[in-house]
Amino acid sequence: MTSLLEKIFHIKAQGSSIRTETIAGVTTFMTMAYIIFVNPAMISRTGMDFGAALAATCLSAAIATIVMGLYANYPIALAPGMGENAFFTFTVCVTMGISWQTALGCVFIEGILFIILTVTRMRQMLIDAIPLSLRYGTAAGIGLLITLIGLKAAGIVVANQATISGLGDVVSPGPLLALSGLVITGWLLGKKVNGAILWGILITMALGILFGIIKFQGVMSMPPSLAPTFLKMDLIGAMKLGLLSVIFIFLFMDIFDTVGTLAGVAEIGGFMRQGKLPRVGQAMMSDAVGTCIGAACGTPTVTSYIESASGIAAGGRTGLANVVTGLLFFAALFFSPLIKMVGAGYKTAGGLELNPITAPALIIVGCMMLKPLTRINWDDYSEIIPAFLVLMIMPLTFSIATGLAFGFISYAALKLLAGKGKNVSWLVYLFSVIFVLRFLYLKAL
């Protein structure tokens, strides 16, 4: 067995060992396992069966992670992306009124396009065309949207007819539990505890059970059925002209999540060679295939996770760590009662739907996504205004698509008016026109 693993992963050549890779794989799983709780809780709001969403989350993460390990030989794990699941749920399904089956069709088509871009190497042209300020503004805008979702799930922020939003009853059990979880998770992160977000979720759940806010439903059982979502994507419906911008945004988010994560993790792990990542094509292909697998199972875009850096910090250098992480995602299928207890939430007497257990994780993940704002050139108003519009419009309209649209359109317009139009890629103008046509199409409906 040892010789076989060495032949596949070249462990000694990377200065590692089977024991170290195993520990690294477990560490990565611990730091990103929160997605098992958060993703089903979010996407089930579209009408998807919670158990099937849970199974799809675990299976897609497991398969995509193992594919990355075997094909690209990198310890970079994958799972349904935070941000992508928010766009899928709140923008595409809830706001636009598109069925989750059609939305999954859009995700599957996006995955196919990602594969084509990777094979033809057109991906680099697309990456280079998108202005840095819009990339950074998008990441931060998604972070603010996820934070708002978390605050709403906690019952801290509620609807208010006079002021749009207002403060909830923060001394009631649900918000108090969420605030306690937020403090506990923040403290664990400050102590640099491996799997801090996961431990925060589990401790918050234990407190919820102790104080009678959450009802104990068990820990283990046979895996839930995948049948309600498996191969249910509506490809014909997804090919309608009006959904072109939706597919593009899924693709945009997937590519830049992947590129950003690969670059960041590669630097941490010392994988870069003369400024380039070896086997980047295999890594990108693993990500693209993972998205198609996820859509087929019943979950939004699967992408590389920056939390993989924790496993690399623990010594992971090869794909064997990913195989360990993937196997743990498979094992998580047998803990569906625990996951459902965490992810399902409850409804208050006043009709509010709260999930105080996963809310702290959403708030903290959103906070982490604001870091790219420091990289924007704040002295150039043709850069910061589009980025600011993206940043603000996403959470205020609960729509990643609308935020991106305003960003692209304003960027193209301001650069033209500033006499800098020739410095902008033709793709930016193309995307701007597509977004304008999207607004006209939606008005005509």
N, C-alpha and C positions, 0 to 999 in steps of 0.2 A: 504493500500500500504506500509506504514512504517513497519508494522509487517511482511509483506511478505519479504521485503528487508532485514530486520533484521534476519529472519529465513534463508535466502539464504546466506547472506554474513557475519553474526555475527559482525556487525559494532560496536556495543557498546563494545563487548568483546575485540576488537582491539583498543579501546580508540579513536574511530573516530565518525563521524556523517555523515548523508546524505549530508549536505551542504558541509562539508570538502571534502568528496569523489567526489562530483560533481566538485568542484573547481580543485581538483587534476586531474580529468579526462580531463578537459578543458586545464589545464596547460601542461599535457603530449602531448595532440594533437597539441598544439601550437608549442612545441619544435621539433616535428617530422613530422609535416605536409609538410615540404620541400620535403619529398619523393614523395608526390603526383605530384609535378612538375618535380622532377629530374628523377624518374624511367621511366615514359612514354617517356621523352625526350631521354633517353639513349637506352631503349630496342626497340624503334620504328626504330632505325637505322638498325635493322636486317631485316626490311621489314614488321614488324607487323604494323597493323593499329593503328594510334596514339590514336584515340578515344577509341578503344577496350582496348589498353594498359592502358589508364587512368582508364577506368571502372574496369579492372582487378586489378589494384593497389588499388583502393579504396575498392572494394568488398573483396579482399583477406585480406587486413589489418583489415577491419571492422569485418569480420567473425572470423578470427584467434584471434583477440584481445578480442572479446566477449567470445569465447570459453575458453580462458585463464582465464577470469574473472569468468565465471560460473563454470568451471571444477576444476581449481586450486585455485581459490579465491585469486589471486595475482594481484596487480596493475601494471602488466608488459605488456606493449603493444607490438604488433608485426606488421611488415610490410615487404615488399620486401627489402632484405638486400643490403646495399651499399657494394660493393666488389663482392657479388654474381651476381649482375646485370652487373657489369663490366666484370666479367669472362664470363657470358652468352653472352654478346654482342660482346666484342672485341676479346676474345680468341676462344670461341666455334663457334660462327656464322661468324664473320668477318675474323679471321685468319685461322681457320680450314675449313671454307666453309660449315659448317653444317647448315641445315635449322633450322629456329626457331621452327618449329614443332617438329623436332627430339630433339632439345635442351630441349624443354619443356618435352618431353618424358623422358629424362635423369633426369630432376628435379623431375618428378613424381616418378620415380623408386627410386631415392635417398630418397624421402619422405617415401616411403614404407619401405625401408631398415632402416631408422631412427625409424620408428614405431616398427619394429622387434627388433632392438637393445634396444629400451626402454622397450618393453614387457619382453624380455629375460634378461634384465639387463647386456647385453654384452657391453653396452655403456661405462661403467666404465673401462673395460679392454682396449678398444680402446683409451679412453682419457688418461689413464695412460701410454700407449705405446708410444705416440708421445712426443719426446723430447721438453722440455720447450723452448729451444733456437729456434727451428723451428717454434713453435707456435708464439713466439714474433716476429721473423723475418717475418713470413707470414703476421701478422697483419700490421706491418710497411710497408712491400713491397706492400700490397694492397693499403695502404694509399698513397704511392708515385705514384702508378699507377693512382689512382683516382685524385690525384693532377695534374698529367701530362694531364689527360683527361680534367680537368678543365682549365688548362693553354692553351691547344689547342682550347677548345671551346671559350675561351676568345679572341683568336687571338694573345696572348702574345708569345706563342711558335709556330713556324711554321716549315714545312719541309725545309731542306736546303741540296742540293745535295753535297756540299763540306764538310759540318760538321754534317750531319745527321739531326740536328735540329738547329734552330737559332731564333733570336728575330724577332717578327712580327712588323708591323707598329703600335707601341703603342700610337701614337698620332692621330690615326684614331678613328672615333666615337665608334665602337664596343669595342675595347680594353680599351678605356678611360672609357666607361660605366662600363665594368667589373672591372677595377681597382677602380673606385668610389664605386661600390658595395662591393668590398673586404674591403675597408677602413671602410665603413659604418657598415658592418656586424661585422668586428673586433671590432669596437668601441662599438657596442651594446653588444657583448659578454663580453667585458671588463667591461661594466656597469652592467653585470649579468641580462640583460633584458630577461624575459621569452619569449621564441619563437624568440630569436635573429636572428637565421638563416632564419626563415620564414619572419620576418619583413624586414630583409635585402633583401630578394628576392622581396618582394612587393614594397619596396622603390626603388630598382634598376629598377623594371618594370615601376614604375611611372616616373622616370627620363627618361627612354627609350622612353616612350610615349610623354613626354613633349618636348624632343628634336628631335622627329620624327624618332628615330631609330627603334622603335617598333610600329606597327600599332594596334590601339585599335580595339578589335573584340567583345566587350561585356563582361558581367560578368556572367549572369545566363542563363540557358536553360534546357531543358529536358536532362536526362542522355544520354550519347552516347551508341550505341549498343555494347554489348559484343559478338555478334554473330561471328565476324571475328576471334576471338581467343578461344572462349569457346569450350572445349573438342577437341581442334585441335592438342593435343600432339600426336606425332608419337611414340608409344610404341615399335612397331616392329623394326623400324629404330634405336631406342635407345638401343636395345639389341645386336647390333653388337659388336663383340669382341673388335674392335678398340676404342669403346667408354667407355670401362670399367674404364679407368683412369679418364675420364671426370665425370662419375657418382661418383667415389671415391672422387674426388676433391670437387664436390658439397656437398657430405656427410661430408667430412673433415671440410669444411668451415662452414657448418650449425651447426655441433655439437659444434665446438669450439666457434663460435659466441654465441650460446645458453648458453653453460656452462659458458663462460666468463661473459656474461651479467647477467645471473641468480646469479652468485656468487657476482658480483659487486653490483648489485641492492639490493640483499638480505642483504649485509653488511650495506648499507646505510639505508635501511628500518628497520634494526633490526629484520629481519625474521629468522636469523640463530639460531639454538638450538644445543648447544654443538658441534659447528663446522659443522653442517649439516643443509641442507634446508628441512624443512618438506614439504611433497607433491611434492618433486622434480620430481617424476615419472609423476604426473599429469601435471606439468609445461613442462617437456620435451615432453610429448605426445601432448600437445596443440601445441607446436612448430612444431612437426612432421606432425600433421594433417593439420596445417596451410600451410605447404609447399605443400602438396598434393592438397589442395583447391586452392592455388595460381597457380599451374601448370595447373589445370583443367580450371581455369578462363583465364589464359594466361599471367602469370608473373613468373619470376625466384623465387628462394628460399625465403620463408617467414621466418623471424627469429625474436627473441626478440630484443628489442631496448634499448640501454643504456640510451637514452633520457627519459625513464620512470622514471629515478632518479629525474627529475624535478617535476613530479607529486607527488612522494614520499616526496620530500622536502616540497611540499605544504600541506602535511598531509595525502596523500593517503595511506591506509593500507589494503584495501580489493579489491576484484574483481569488486565492484560497480564502482570504478574509471575507470576500463577498459571498462565497459559497456558504460559509458559516452563517452570515447574516441572512441570506436567502432561506436557509433551512429553518432558522428561527421564525421567519415570517410564516412559513408553512405551519410550524408548531403552534403559532398564535391562533390558528383556525379553531383549535380545540378549547379556546378560552372565550367563546362567543357570549356566554351569559355575563361574564365580567365586563366585556367590551360594550355590550348592549346596555348594561347598567350605567356605565360611564357616559356613553354617547347619546342615549335616547332623551335625557332631560325629563322635564315635567312641566305641567301647566298649572299656574297659580289660580287661586279663586277668582282673581280679577281678569283672567283670560290671557295673561302673559305667558309665552313659551320661554322657559329658562333652561339653561344648561350651565350651572355654576361650576361644574367639574372641569369641563374642557375650556371654559371661557378664559381662565388665566393663561393657558397655553396660547390661545389665539392672540391675546393682548401682548404677550411677551414676544411671540414670533413676529408680530407686526412691528413692535419696537425695534427688533433686530434688523428689519428691512429698511430702516431709515438711514443707515450708515452711508449709502452711496451719495446722498445729498452733499456730502463734504467734497465730492470730486467735481461738482459743477463749477464752471467759471462764472462767478457771481458779478464780474465786472462787465459782462456782455449781456445787454438786455434782450438781444435777439435769441439768446440761449436760455436765460433764466425765466422769461415770461412763458414760453411754451412749456418748460419743465414745471413751472408753478401751476399752470392751468391743469396739467396732467395730475399733479400732486393733489390739488384741491377738488377737482371735478369728480375724480374717481370715488372718493368716499361720500361726497355730498349728493351725488346722483345714484350711488350704489351701483355704479357701472364702470367697469374697466374699459369697455369698448368706447363709451362716450368720452372718457378722459383721454384715451389715446387719440381719438378723432380730433378733439380740440388741440391736442399737442401737435399733431402732424400739420393740421391746417394752419395754425398760428405760426408754426416754425417756417413753413414755406412762404407765407405772406410776409412775415417780418424780414426774412432774409432778402426777399425780392425788393421790398421797400428800402432796405438798408444798402442796396446795391451790392449785396453779397450772393445774389442768386446763382452765379456760376460756380460757387463753392459748394453748392448743395447737389447731392446725387439726384439723377432723374427719377430714381425709385421713390424718393421722398415726395416729389410732385405727383407721381402716379398714385401713391398711397393717399395723398391728400385729396385727389380727385375721387378716388374710391370712397373715401369717408364722406365727402360732400354728396355724392350720389346716394350713399346709404341714408343720409338724413332726408334727402328728397324722396327716396323710396318709402321710408317710414312715414313721412307726412302724407304720402299718397294712399297709404293703407286705410 
